[in-house]
Amino acid sequence: MPSREFLIQHLQHLLQQVESSETDNEAWQRVRHDHFFDPWWDEYSLDRFDRLDRKLDELLKRSSNAMCRYSGEGDGQIVRLITGVGELARVEAVRYLNQCLSGARQLTICDPYFLQPYGRMPKANYVAAIKDVIPKQVSQIELFVKPRKRDAEVAEGFNEFCKERSIKLTCRRTDAIHDRVWIVDSSRAYVVGTSFNGLGNKCAFILDLPDEDMRGFFKEIGFLREQTTRSKSA
């Protein structure tokens, strides 16, 4: 590796050559034909490529659709583990949740932070993800969120989406719900290990809620309907 002083001298010499060039093309040609940095650049590039290669090997070894049995042997209860962190993991999680909700006409979404995007996520992207996860057949949505956890732009985007799709929206605010549960037509439910805004930020389960637990949760939701005020917008 050359010394700092030697590097400065060479750069000054190269700058003189560029300044003395009569055209832009000639200046670029002189820079391109300067091979002073080639040995160190090649060493740096090879190191970077080697690290990227190892990273790709690790990702290829990781199953993209890890499955996990969560209740007893042989009872058929299988859940999907959304693995990985990042935008691609989030897209996969949204796609899978949409498949779980397939055919729904009525949705009850219990998610305290549903109306808040996570971190620096662009709000338009967050609203677009909401649109992607809601099946086209849905005509009613009941939303349970936490009080004072509302981003105005996201809420307005969600309201506009419901108007465009002629979806009847009911929003209730309560501190009484912690877990994130999506209920389809009052007949099946899914527990999501993170708020919708957190998919792709950490590993999380999306799993069927067993029938007995679902009935108990429905009962509690019924109590909350009596105790909370209903709003026609988010």
N, C-alpha and C positions, 0 to 999 in steps of 0.2 A: 504494500500500500504506500503510495507516494506521500511525501511530507506536505504539510499545509502550504509552506512557502513555494515548493515546486509546483503545486497545483495552481496557486495564484498566478505564477509566472506563465504557465501554459495557457490558462484562461485569458490572461491579458494578451498573449500572442494571438490566440484564436479570435479574440474580439477585434484586434487590429486587422486581421484578414477579412473579417466580416465587414468592417467599416470601409475597407478599401475596395470591396466588391462593387461593380457597376450596376448590377441588377439583383433583384431578390433571389432569382434562380441561382445565380453565381454564389451568393452568400450561403444558400442552403447546401449547394454542392460542396463547398469548402467545409461546412460543419459535418456533413455526412461522410466525407472522406477523411475526417480526423479520427484515427483509430486509437488515440491515446487511452481512452477509457475502456476499450474492449475487454482487456483481461479482467478488470475488476467488475465491470458490468456483467460479464458472463458468469463470474463467480457468484455475484449477488442474485442473478436471474436463476441460476441452477438451484441455489438455496431456497428461493421463493417457490419455484416449481416443485421442489422436493417436498416442502411443507404442504403445498396444496394437494400434491399427490397422496400424501399420507392422510390428509383430512378427507379426501374423497373416498379413500379406502375405508375409513371409519364410518362414513355415512352410508356406504353401500352395504356394510355389514349390519347396519341397524335396520330392523324391520320397520317399514313405513306404516304397517297396520297391525301393531301388536295386539294380541287378544289376551284377555284375562278372565278366568272363571272367578266369580265373586261369591257364589253361594253353593256349597255342597258339590259332591261329585255326581255327575250323571244326570243333573236336573235340567240341563240345557240352558242354564243361565250364563250367557256369555256377554261380556261387555267389550267395548272398543276403547283402547287407550290411545288418546291422541298424543303422539310422541313428538318431541322436537320443539324448538323455539324459533320463531321467525315468521316472516310473512307467508312463506309456503305452508308452514304448519297451520297458520291461521286459516288460510284458504281451504285446506283439507278439512279442518274442523268444522268450518261453516258449511261446507259441502255435505259432510257426514250428518250434521244436525238437520240440514234440510231434508236429507233422505229419511231420517227418523220421523220427521213431521209430515212426510208424504201423505197426500190425501186428506189432510186436515181441513175442516171448514170452520172450526172454532178453536182458538188458541187461548190458553191462559198462561201468561208468562210471569213467573215470580222471580224477579232479578233486581235486587236493591239498586244496582248501579247501571241498569240498562240504558239510561238516558245520559250517560257520561262516557265520552271516549277515553281511552287509556293513554296517559303520557302525551307524547307529541304526535299521536296518530291524527292525520288530517280528518277533520270532522266530516267532510264530504265522503271520504273513503269509509268511514264508520257507518254513515247512513246507507251507503251503497251495500255494505255487508248485511245490514238489516233487511234490505230489500231482497238480497240474494237468499237469505235463510227462510223467509216467509213463503210457504207454498202458494201458488197462484189461485188455488181454490178457496183460500181463507176468506171468510166474509165477516168474521167477528174476532176481535182481539180484546182480551181483558188483561190489563197490565198492573202488576203490583210492584211498586218501586219505593225506595227510601225517600222520606221527606228531605227537601233541600239538596238533593243530589240530582240536579237537572241542569244540563247544558242547553241554553236557549236555542242555539242553532241546530243541535241534534234533535231536540224535541220538535222544533218547527219542521225539520226535514221529515221526521217520522209522521207528524200530523198530515203533511202534504201527501206523503206516500199513501196513507190510509184513505185520504180523499180521492186520490187518483184511482185507487183500486176499489173504491166504494166499500171500504171496510168499516164496520161499525166499531169504534174504539171506546173502551171504558178504561179509565186510569184511576187507580187507588193508591194512596200513599200511606205507608205504615212502617214502623220499626220492628214489627213482630215477625218478620220473615228473614231468615239468614241464608238458608240453602237456595240454590238456583234450580228451579223446577219448571219444566215446560210441559203443559198438559194439553193433550190432543183430544178434542171432542168429548171430554169428560170420560174417556174410556181407556186411555193409556197415558203414561207420564214418563218423562226422562229427567234424570238428575244430571246436572252439568257441574263439574267440579270447580268452575270459576265463572265469574260474570261474563256475559257475552263480550264485553270490552277486553277481557283478559285472555281470550282464546289465542294461543300462539305465543303468549308471554311465558307461560310455565306449563309443564306437563299436567294434564287433567283428564279425568274420566268423563265419558258420556255414557250413562247406563240406564237401562230400564228400571223404573221404580216397581218393586214387587207389589202384587195386587193388594195384599193386606196393608202395606205401608201407604199405598196410593189411596185406599179408602180412608185411612186415618188422616192423611193430608187433606183430602177433599173436605172432610168434616171441619178441620181447622180453618180452611179457606172460607167455608160457609159462615163461620163465626166472624171472620174478618170482614166479610161483606156487610154484616149487620153493624159493625163498629166503625166503619170508615165511610168517608164521603166520596161519592162517585163523580168523576169529571169526564167530560166527553172529549177531552184533548190531553195530550201528554204534557 
